[in-house]
């Protein structure tokens, strides 16, 4: 993480800009998703060269538009105290660096965003308002450019580090369940692998006929210090014939085999843990493919800090789709500080009788109260949105302080705070 004094530019926003942005925040919030949808439409039409930076699946579902709308509203709301947003800045900066976004891309975003605001707000977007938003955007862009430049320098300076892409060889391909496959990756140039923080991801660049050079982020599922990187990919189902969901994951499952070459971006991400610095019990809560970053954390902490209690809870549908069952069981057998608990919500015949799961149902507040040291532990959780919403609500109900809670979630935080769908 970077020091507080280096987070914000020396030049601050003018009082007039702060006042104007505060005044227009309710109007912008009411139209935020309309603005962001128009923004992406304009930018992809005017600057098609940037389309490759964006996951078209998230565009198709509207997740990216909602996430950007939430980010704009948060920034405008805290325009007079932008230091509050620094954790969000770090998350986005890491994502930008995983995709290779550079300083020269920010004017493209800025010009299309201002144009989208004019398109949506019409005459209400006066020259004074547009000038204020332009100044606010420039201020935020400088924060991102500065942080991202530092990340790029750190990546390049690491032993074996690189910027951009590097070619790796698939040295092993392992089916972890009916829907999850692991790929073991080593550098084609036989050079060293830079270290990474448990929980980080790498970016896979695939030349796919339908989404050329489409980047995808996949968590590193093994601990640092191995002679390989490992990613574990769930085959995602395509929702409709023309939807981009599942294109890349299916391509990896079906078309990438041992001996094949793929291009990777360097490790990125802020959902991490320092294994040696953990000083209290750790609870890792995994739903579905959300197990991948948490497995890296568990193995790393168990290796580096064997006196710290680790509670690993994994929720899955059943044994057919339960990934890493044996690996986690073996970890608990060899590491005395690791306890595991498996919950199936749709068990198959024999799953309960043969001891493949410890409970049937979903993860509840009562389970977390009974099974975890919730009053003292640090919590890390990752999984599908309903799982994340439920866990977030349960931890609040248990009174777990926010500073002891970490999670990885794509989308506006409002969706995480929302009630669990019926």
N, C-alpha and C positions, 0 to 999 in steps of 0.2 A: 504494500500500500504506500501511498505517497504522503508526504508531510502536509500538515494543514496549511502552512504558510505558502505552499506552492500550488494550492488548489485553485485559487482565483487570480485573474489577471490584475496587474497593478492598476490599470485604468478601470474605474467603476462606472456603472450606469448613471446617467444624469437623473436628477430628481424629476424632471418633466417626463422622461420616458417611464420611470417607475410609476408615476401618477397615472399616466395614460394607460399603461398596461393593466394596472389594478382596476381602472374604470371599465375597461372593455372585457375583463376576464369573464363575467357572467354571460355576455353575448357570445364570446368565443366558445365557452364551455357548452352552450346550448347547440352550437353548430360544429363542434369539434370533429365529429366523425364525417360529416359532410365535407368539411374542409380537407381532411386527410385523404378521403377517397378522391376528391378532385385533384389534390396534390400529386398522388401517385399516377393518376390518369395523365396529367399534364407532363410530368417528368418523364414517364416512359415513352410518351410520344415525342417530346422535344429533345430528350437525351437518352435514346435507347441504349447507349453504351453502358449505362449504370444498371440496367435491368438485371444483369447477371449477378449483381450483389444481393439480390433479394430472393428469398424463398417463395416461389410462386404458389406453393401450397398454402402458405400463410396469407398470401394475397387473395387466393381463391376463397378461403374461409372468412376473410375479414379480420383475422387476428392481428395482422400487422397494422391495419388502419386503426383498430381500437387501441393498440399499444401506443402508437404515435399520438393519437388523440389524448390518451391519458398522460403521456409525457409532456405535451404542450400545456395541458391544463395545470399540471403540477408545477411546471416552470413559471407560468404566469401567476399562479397563486402565491408562489414564494419568490417572486421577482425582487422583493426587498430584502431577502435573506437567502441567496442562492447556495450558501454553504450547507443548508439543510439537504440539498439535492446531491451532495457529493457521492453517497453510496450508489445512487442511480446512475450518476455520471460514470462511475467506475464500471458498473455492469455493462453499460452501452459502449463505453470505450473499448472494453475487452472484446465485445462482439464485433465492433467496427474493425479492430485489428485482426480478428480471425478472418475477416472477409477481404482485407487489404484496402480498406477505405483510406484515402489520403487527403491532405489539406486541399488539393485542387478540386475535390468533390463538393466541398462545402458551399462555394458560390452557386453551384448547380442546384443544390437543395434549397438554398436561401431564395434564389430568384423564383423557383417554381412554387415555394411555399407562399411567398408574398403574392404571387399571381393568383394562387388558389384562394387566398383570403379575399382578394378583390373580387374574384368571380362569385364567391358565396355571399359575401357581405354587401356587395354592391355599393350604393352611395354612402352607406354607413362607414365604409373603409375610406375615410378622408386621408388626404396627404399627410396630415399630422399623425394620424394613427399608423399609417404604413411606415412613416419614418421612425416612429417609436418601436414598432415591431422589428424593423430592420436593425435598429441599434441593439435591441434585446437579443435578436438572433446572432448578430456578430459577436456580442459578448460571450454567449454560450458556445458558439463555434470556436472561439479562441481557447476556451477551457478544454474542449474536446481535442483540438489540434495539439495543444501542449501536452495533454496526458497521453494521447496516442503516439506522439513522437517519442515520448519517454518509453512507452511499452515496446515500440519497434526497436529502439536502441538496446533495451534489455534483452529482447529476443535474439538480436544479432550478436550481442556480446557474450551470451551464455556458451559454455563449451559445447561445440556441435550445433550451435544455434543458427537460425536462418530467418530471413524475411521472404515473403512471397510463398512460393511452393517448392517442395523438394520431393523427389521421386523415391517411393518406397516399394519394397517387394512384399507380397503376401507370402509369408513363409509357412503359415499354418491356418487352416480354416476349420472351425469346430462348431458343430450344432449344439447349442446349450439347451434348447427346447424345440418344440414344433415351430416356434415363430422367431426365435432369437439365434443368431449365428455370430460367433466371435471371429475376428480377423487379427492375426498376429503379424505385425508389420516391422520390417527392418530397413534401414537406409540402403538404397541401391549402391551408393558410393562407399559403403562399408565404414563410413565415418561414425563418430560418436553420436549418441542420442543426448540431447539436452535434458536436464532434469525438468520435472513438472511438479506442480502442487496437486496433491490428491483432490479430486473433484473437477479438475480442469478438463477441457475438451480439445480436440483437434478438428480441423476442417478438411473434409474430403472433397476434392474437385473432380467431378466426373463429366466426361464428354458424352452426354446422352443425346440421342437424336431429337428428342422432344424438348429438352431443356439444356441446351449446350452450356458446358462449363458450369453447371449448376452446383454451388457449394452447399454442403450440409455439415453441421456440427455434430460430432459424436463424442460422448464422454469417454475418457480413458478409463477402462474398467480394471486394470491391474495396478499394482503399486509402483511407484518410481524405483529406479535402480535396476530394473530388469533389462535384458539385452534386446527388448522389443517394446513397441507400443502395442496395446491391445484395445480394439474397439469392439463393442458387442451391439449388433444392429437388429432391431425388431422389424420384421416385415410388416409394413403398414398396408392396410387395405385401401384400395381406391374407391372413393365414395360414388363416383359416376364415371362414365366412359371418358369424359374429357377433363376430369379433375386431375391435377398433378400429384395428388396425394399418393404416396407409395411408389412413385416412379424410381426414385434413387435407391430406396431400401430394397425394392424388388430386383433392381439391376445388380446391386451388390450380392444379394442372395443367389441369383440365377446366373449371372454372367462373370463374376469375379471369382477366380479360383486360385489355388496355390500356384505360385510362380508368376502370377500377373503383377503388373506395375500400376500403382495409383499415385497421384500427386496429393500431398498433404501440406496444410498450413501449420505453423508451429503452435504449441499449446497455449491456450488462452482461457480466461474465465476467472470470476471472482468468488464463485461458490466453492470455497476451499477450506482446508484445515491444515494447521501446522502440527504434524503428529507429535513432535518432540515438546511442543509448548502446551499441550492439553493438560489441564490440572484438575479437572473434575470429571465425573462420569459422563459418557457420551451415549446418546440415544440416536440411532439411525433408523429412520422409518421410510421404507421403500414400497412404492406401489408400481407393479408392472415393470416396465423397462427403466423406471426411475432408480432401479437397483444399481445401475452401472457406476455413477459417481460415488455412491455410498459404499459400494464394495471396495473401490480403490481406497476410500478413507479408512474403512475397517481394517483392511490388510495393512495399511501403512501405520496406523496407530498401534495395532497389535505387534508389529515388527519393531517400532521405534520406542514404544512406551508401554511395556507389558504390565505395568502396575495400574494403569487406568482402566476401570471397568467399562466395557463396551456392551451395549444392548442393541442388538440388530433385529428389527421386526420387519418381515417381508410379507406383503399381501399380494396374492395372485389368484387367478381364477381357479386353477386346479393343477395337478401334476404335469399335465401335458404342456402347459405354457409356462410352468415355473422354471425360470432360468437360474442356474448356479446353485441348485439345491445341494449337490454333493460338495461343491467348493465351499459353501458356507458351513456345511456340516463338518467338513474337515478342518476348517479354520477354528471352529469352536472346540474341536477335539484336541488340537495341538496348542491352542492359545487359551490358557486357563482364565484369562480376563474377558473372554467373549461368551456372551449368552445369546441364543437365537430363539425366535418365535415366529412360526409360519401360520398365516391365516388364509384359508381358501374360502371364497364366497360361492363357488359352484363346483364342489368336489366331485370327482369321478368315483364310480364304484371301486372300493379298495383304498382310496386315498386316506380315509380316516382310520380304517381297520389296520392298514399297514404302517401307520405312523408317519405318513408323508406330510401331514400338517398337524399343528397343535390346537387349532381352533377352527370352527366353521362360522362364517359370517363376515362382518366388516370390522375395521379397527374402530373401537368406541372409546369414549372418554373413560369409561369404567376400566377397560383393558389397560389404557395408559396409566391410570391411577394405580392399578393393582400391580402392573408388571414393571414399571419404570420408576427410578428415583427422581420423579418429576420436580421435586422441590429444589434439587441441587444440580441436575444434569444440564448439559448443553444438548439441544435438539437440532438435528439436521434431517430434512425430509424432502422427498422428490417423488413425483408420480403424476398420473393423470389429474386433470383439473378437479373432478369431484373428490378424489382422494385428498388432494391438497387442501381443498376447502374444508373438508371434514377434519383433517388433522389440525389445521390452523384454528378452527373453531374450538376443538377439544383443548388445545393448549391454552387458549384464552380462558376457557371455562375452568381449567386447573390453576389459573393464575400464574402461568409460567412467564417470567419477564421477557419482553421482546429482545433484550440484549443477549438472551440465551437461546434464541431461535434463529436458525438460518435455513433458507430454502432456495430452490431453483425453480422458477416459474416463468413461462412465457405468457405475456399479456399484462393488461393493466392491473395494478394491485387491487383496484376496486372489485375485480372478479374473484380474487382470492378471499376478500372480506365478505363476499355475498353469501347469503344463506345457501346451504346445500340443496340442490334441486330435489324436488319430490319424486 
